[in-house]
Amino acid sequence: MPADPAAVRAVRRFVSELNEVRRRLATVPGAGGVAELVRAATSRQVPRTGQLPDGSEYDVHGIGCLIVTPDGHEIDVDVEEDGSATFNPWRIRTFARSVDPDTALELSDLAVACEALAGAGELRALRPDWYATT
């Protein structure tokens, strides 16, 4: 089954905004990136919840972090031991709904889109339904 173009666009937009969050975090002293922020919060060097200089809010949970941009876009990732920020179709759908509440993307369509993008080298497939950027 070919990937739904709307689902592919949603995955690419999620990745784009995740990369933008990474660029912004790289400028924050002591944060450096999503993995570094999670490590700092879990080691109690920074609070588990807070606000970044750009107005984004973060909430470190378990092995991951939810970042809400000033526009209200929700980027939620887990962090692997190697520092990779990972995500699944459910997190992409949550992001898409934070961008447009009327989004009606199905998890199955997002899963197919992720697999297609992994096959094209745009994502790394880590395990069933979990991906990271390349």
C-alpha positions in Angstrom: 0.0 0.0 0.0 1.5 3.4 -1.0 2.0 6.0 1.8 -0.8 8.6 2.2 0.7 12.0 1.1 -0.9 13.8 4.0 0.7 11.3 6.4 4.1 11.7 4.8 3.7 15.5 5.1 2.9 15.2 8.8 5.9 13.0 9.5 8.2 15.3 7.6 6.8 18.4 9.5 7.3 16.6 12.8 10.9 15.8 11.9 11.4 19.4 10.7 10.1 20.9 14.0 12.1 18.3 16.0 15.2 19.5 14.2 14.3 23.1 14.9 13.9 22.3 18.6 17.3 20.7 18.5 18.9 23.8 16.9 17.3 26.0 19.6 18.3 23.7 22.4 21.9 23.7 21.2 22.1 27.4 22.0 20.9 26.9 25.6 23.8 26.7 28.1 23.7 23.4 29.8 21.1 21.9 27.6 22.9 21.2 24.3 20.1 19.0 22.9 17.1 16.9 23.9 19.2 14.0 25.3 21.3 16.4 27.3 18.2 18.1 28.7 16.7 14.8 29.7 20.0 13.7 31.4 20.2 17.1 33.2 16.6 16.8 34.5 16.9 13.2 35.6 20.2 14.0 37.4 18.4 17.0 39.1 20.7 19.6 37.5 17.7 21.3 36.0 14.0 21.1 36.9 11.9 18.4 35.1 9.6 21.1 33.8 10.5 24.5 32.7 10.7 27.1 30.0 13.4 27.7 27.4 14.6 31.1 26.4 12.6 31.0 23.1 9.3 30.5 25.1 9.0 26.8 24.5 8.1 24.7 27.5 9.5 21.3 28.3 8.4 18.5 30.5 10.9 15.6 31.0 9.0 12.3 31.5 10.6 8.9 32.1 13.1 8.5 29.3 11.8 11.3 27.2 10.7 14.9 26.9 7.6 16.8 25.7 8.5 20.2 24.2 5.6 22.6 23.5 6.7 25.4 21.2 5.4 29.0 21.6 2.9 28.1 18.8 1.5 25.3 20.9 3.1 22.5 18.7 3.8 19.4 20.8 7.0 17.5 20.0 7.3 14.4 22.3 10.2 12.1 22.0 12.0 9.4 24.0 15.7 9.3 24.2 17.7 6.1 23.5 20.9 5.2 25.3 22.9 6.5 22.3 21.2 9.9 22.6 18.8 9.4 19.7 15.5 11.1 20.0 12.9 8.5 19.0 9.2 8.7 18.1 6.3 6.6 16.9 3.2 7.2 14.9 1.1 8.1 18.0 3.5 10.9 18.9 3.4 12.2 15.3 -0.4 12.2 15.4 -0.4 14.1 18.7 1.9 16.6 17.1 -0.2 16.9 14.0 -3.3 17.5 16.1 -1.5 20.2 18.1 -0.8 22.0 14.8 -4.3 21.4 13.4 -7.0 20.1 15.8 -9.1 18.9 12.8 -6.4 16.6 11.6 -7.9 13.1 11.0 -4.7 11.1 10.4 -4.9 7.4 11.2 -2.1 5.7 13.1 -1.9 3.0 10.4 -1.4 5.7 7.7 1.4 7.3 9.8 3.0 3.9 10.3 3.1 3.3 6.6 4.5 6.8 6.0 7.2 6.2 8.6 8.1 2.9 7.0 8.2 4.5 3.5 10.4 7.3 4.8 12.7 4.8 6.5 12.9 2.9 3.3 13.9 6.1 1.5 16.6 6.8 4.0 14.8 9.8 5.6 14.3 8.1 8.9 16.0 5.2 10.8 13.7 2.3 11.9 14.8 1.2 15.3 12.2 -1.4 16.2 8.6 -1.9 15.2 6.8 1.5 15.1 9.8 3.4 16.5 11.9 5.7 14.5 14.7 8.3 14.7 16.0 10.9 12.4 19.0 10.1 10.2 
